[in-house]
Amino acid sequence: MISKWFKLKPKVILLRKQGKSITYIEKNLGIPRSTLSGWLKDIILSKKQYQSLRKRSNQALVVARKKAILWHNNQKVERFRFAEIEAEKTLIKIRNDSEVIELALAMLYLGEGFKKSVTTGMGNSDPLILNFFLKIITSIYKIDLEKIRFELHLRADQDPELMKKYWANELNAPLHRFRQVSIDKRTMGNPTYPNYKGVCLINCGNVAIQRKLVYIGKKFCERTINILRD
């Protein structure tokens, strides 16, 4: 049985001899690749034609990869946007009273705060986390900012004075309260990423706050587990 594309065979052969790729012929004439492979198996292209096909193939691959990256990035943006919208829906339902805020701090403290020292404090490299901690400590627990000590843990190539100014500005804290700086000598010779500003430790001194926060966090976890278990 003669194929319905048989009348196009001379044109296919001509295009192939001109150096066109099988993909090009397939897309432009709508002939299945399986049919084209049979028709063109005995046609030998010149070295120059093969090189030209390889070059165009590589260029097409680069373009395809760029499109794939763009698509992936757009999808990623959409996923982040969806997550943000869902988060906003949850936050709208949460009361902004002092008990909820204190519970939020307790859960954060349970993971990030000092628990083995006789003081209340927290260390982190994220200014947002430390601003959250500092704001609640000074607002709800009435800790005087002038009584809070700040300590920096830096890498060997970081300038202590510049980092003090950075953290003082980020936390809206007095520069003179940044007294102690520790340098990690193990990092000598290894350049620091530009966005990394070291770790800042905030020490509030009052161990009673630490104990209360830890108990709130633990008891809330236990209560929640029991509720969900039932």
C-alpha positions as CSV (number, residue, x, y, z in Angstrom):
1,M,0.0,0.0,0.0
2,I,1.4,3.4,-1.0
3,S,1.7,5.9,1.7
4,K,-0.4,9.0,1.5
5,W,2.8,11.0,1.8
6,F,4.5,9.2,-1.1
7,K,4.0,12.0,-3.6
8,L,6.1,14.2,-1.3
9,K,9.1,11.8,-1.4
10,P,11.0,13.6,-4.2
11,K,10.6,16.9,-2.2
12,V,11.8,15.2,1.0
13,I,14.9,13.8,-0.7
14,L,15.7,17.2,-2.3
15,L,15.4,18.9,1.1
16,R,17.6,16.3,2.7
17,K,20.3,16.7,0.0
18,Q,20.2,20.4,0.6
19,G,21.2,19.7,4.2
20,K,17.9,20.0,6.0
21,S,17.5,18.1,9.2
22,I,14.9,15.4,9.5
23,T,13.3,17.4,12.3
24,Y,12.9,20.4,9.9
25,I,11.3,18.2,7.2
26,E,9.1,16.5,9.7
27,K,7.8,19.9,11.1
28,N,7.3,21.5,7.7
29,L,5.8,18.7,5.7
30,G,4.0,16.8,8.5
31,I,5.5,13.5,7.6
32,P,6.1,11.0,10.4
33,R,9.7,10.5,11.4
34,S,9.4,6.8,10.9
35,T,8.5,7.3,7.2
36,L,11.3,9.9,6.7
37,S,13.9,7.6,8.3
38,G,13.1,4.9,5.7
39,W,13.2,7.3,2.8
40,L,16.4,9.0,3.8
41,K,18.6,6.2,5.2
42,D,20.7,5.9,2.1
43,I,21.3,9.7,1.6
44,I,24.7,10.7,2.7
45,L,25.4,14.3,3.6
46,S,28.7,16.1,3.1
47,K,31.0,16.8,6.1
48,K,30.1,20.5,5.8
49,Q,26.3,19.7,5.9
50,Y,26.8,17.5,9.0
51,Q,28.7,20.3,10.7
52,S,26.0,22.8,9.8
53,L,23.3,20.5,11.1
54,R,25.3,20.0,14.3
55,K,25.7,23.7,14.8
56,R,22.0,24.5,14.3
57,S,21.2,21.6,16.7
58,N,23.4,23.0,19.4
59,Q,22.0,26.5,18.9
60,A,18.5,25.1,19.1
61,L,19.4,23.3,22.3
62,V,20.7,26.5,23.8
63,V,17.5,28.3,23.0
64,A,15.4,25.4,24.3
65,R,17.4,25.5,27.6
66,K,16.9,29.2,28.0
67,K,13.1,28.8,27.4
68,A,13.1,25.9,29.9
69,I,14.9,28.0,32.6
70,L,12.5,31.0,32.0
71,W,9.5,28.7,32.3
72,H,10.9,27.1,35.4
73,N,11.6,30.5,37.0
74,N,8.1,31.8,36.1
75,Q,6.6,28.6,37.7
76,K,8.7,29.2,40.8
77,V,7.5,32.8,41.1
78,E,3.9,31.5,40.8
79,R,4.5,28.9,43.5
80,F,6.0,31.5,45.9
81,R,3.1,33.9,45.2
82,F,0.6,31.1,45.9
83,A,2.4,30.3,49.2
84,E,2.3,34.0,50.1
85,I,-1.5,34.3,49.4
86,E,-2.1,31.2,51.5
87,A,0.0,32.6,54.3
88,E,-2.0,35.9,54.2
89,K,-5.2,33.9,54.6
90,T,-3.9,32.2,57.7
91,L,-2.5,35.4,59.2
92,I,-5.8,37.2,58.9
93,K,-7.4,34.7,61.2
94,I,-4.7,35.1,63.9
95,R,-5.3,37.6,66.7
96,N,-2.5,40.1,67.3
97,D,-2.9,40.2,71.1
98,S,0.1,39.9,73.5
99,E,-0.7,36.2,74.3
100,V,-0.4,35.1,70.7
101,I,2.7,37.2,70.2
102,E,4.3,35.7,73.3
103,L,3.4,32.2,72.2
104,A,5.1,32.9,68.8
105,L,8.2,34.1,70.6
106,A,8.1,31.0,72.8
107,M,8.1,28.7,69.8
108,L,10.9,30.6,68.2
109,Y,12.9,30.6,71.4
110,L,12.4,26.8,71.9
111,G,14.3,26.4,68.6
112,E,16.7,29.3,68.5
113,G,17.1,30.7,72.0
114,F,19.7,30.1,74.8
115,K,18.5,27.2,77.0
116,K,21.7,26.0,78.7
117,S,22.9,29.3,80.0
118,V,21.7,31.4,83.0
119,T,20.5,34.2,80.7
120,T,17.8,34.9,78.1
121,G,19.2,35.4,74.7
122,M,19.2,34.4,71.0
123,G,21.7,34.2,68.2
124,N,21.0,34.3,64.5
125,S,22.3,35.6,61.1
126,D,18.9,36.8,60.0
127,P,18.1,40.4,61.1
128,L,14.4,39.7,60.8
129,I,14.5,36.9,63.4
130,L,16.5,39.0,65.8
131,N,14.3,42.1,65.3
132,F,11.3,40.0,66.2
133,F,13.0,38.7,69.3
134,L,14.3,42.2,70.3
135,K,11.0,44.0,69.7
136,I,9.0,41.6,71.9
137,I,11.6,41.5,74.7
138,T,11.6,45.3,74.9
139,S,7.9,45.7,74.4
140,I,6.2,42.9,76.4
141,Y,8.9,42.1,78.9
142,K,10.0,45.8,79.3
143,I,13.7,45.0,79.0
144,D,15.7,48.2,78.8
145,L,17.7,48.3,75.5
146,E,20.6,49.8,77.4
147,K,20.8,46.7,79.5
148,I,21.0,44.3,76.5
149,R,24.4,43.1,75.3
150,F,25.2,42.3,71.7
151,E,27.9,39.9,70.6
152,L,29.1,39.2,67.1
153,H,30.6,36.0,65.7
154,L,32.4,36.8,62.5
155,R,34.6,35.2,59.8
156,A,38.3,36.0,59.5
157,D,37.9,38.4,56.6
158,Q,35.0,40.5,58.1
159,D,35.7,43.9,59.5
160,P,34.5,44.0,63.2
161,E,33.7,47.7,63.2
162,L,31.8,47.6,59.9
163,M,29.8,44.6,61.1
164,K,29.0,46.4,64.4
165,K,27.6,49.3,62.5
166,Y,25.7,47.0,60.2
167,W,24.0,45.1,63.1
168,A,23.4,48.3,65.1
169,N,21.6,49.8,62.1
170,E,19.6,46.7,61.3
171,L,18.5,46.2,64.9
172,N,18.1,49.9,65.7
173,A,20.4,49.2,68.7
174,P,23.0,51.4,70.4
175,L,26.4,50.9,68.8
176,H,28.2,51.0,72.2
177,R,26.3,47.9,73.3
178,F,28.2,45.8,70.7
179,R,31.2,45.1,72.9
180,Q,32.4,41.6,72.2
181,V,33.5,40.2,68.8
182,S,34.6,36.6,68.2
183,I,36.6,35.7,65.0
184,D,36.5,32.2,63.6
185,K,40.2,31.6,62.7
186,R,39.2,28.4,60.9
187,T,37.8,30.6,58.1
188,M,41.1,32.3,57.3
189,G,41.8,32.3,53.5
190,N,38.2,31.5,52.6
191,P,36.3,34.5,51.3
192,T,32.9,35.3,52.8
193,Y,29.8,35.6,50.7
194,P,28.8,39.3,50.4
195,N,25.4,38.9,51.9
196,Y,26.7,37.1,55.0
197,K,27.1,39.5,58.0
198,G,28.1,37.0,60.6
199,V,26.0,35.9,63.6
200,C,24.7,38.3,66.2
201,L,23.9,37.2,69.7
202,I,21.5,39.2,71.9
203,N,21.8,38.7,75.6
204,C,19.1,40.1,77.9
205,G,20.4,38.7,81.2
206,N,17.1,37.8,82.8
207,V,17.0,34.0,83.1
208,A,13.3,34.1,84.3
209,I,12.2,35.1,80.8
210,Q,14.1,32.2,79.4
211,R,12.4,29.7,81.8
212,K,8.9,31.1,81.1
213,L,9.4,31.0,77.3
214,V,10.8,27.5,77.3
215,Y,7.9,26.2,79.5
216,I,5.3,27.9,77.3
217,G,6.8,26.4,74.2
218,K,7.1,22.9,75.6
219,K,3.7,22.8,77.2
220,F,2.1,24.2,74.0
221,C,3.8,21.4,72.0
222,E,2.6,18.7,74.5
223,R,-0.9,20.1,74.6
224,T,-1.2,20.3,70.8
225,I,0.2,16.7,70.4
226,N,-2.4,15.4,72.9
227,I,-5.3,17.3,71.2
228,L,-4.4,16.0,67.8
229,R,-3.9,12.5,69.2
230,D,-7.4,12.4,70.5
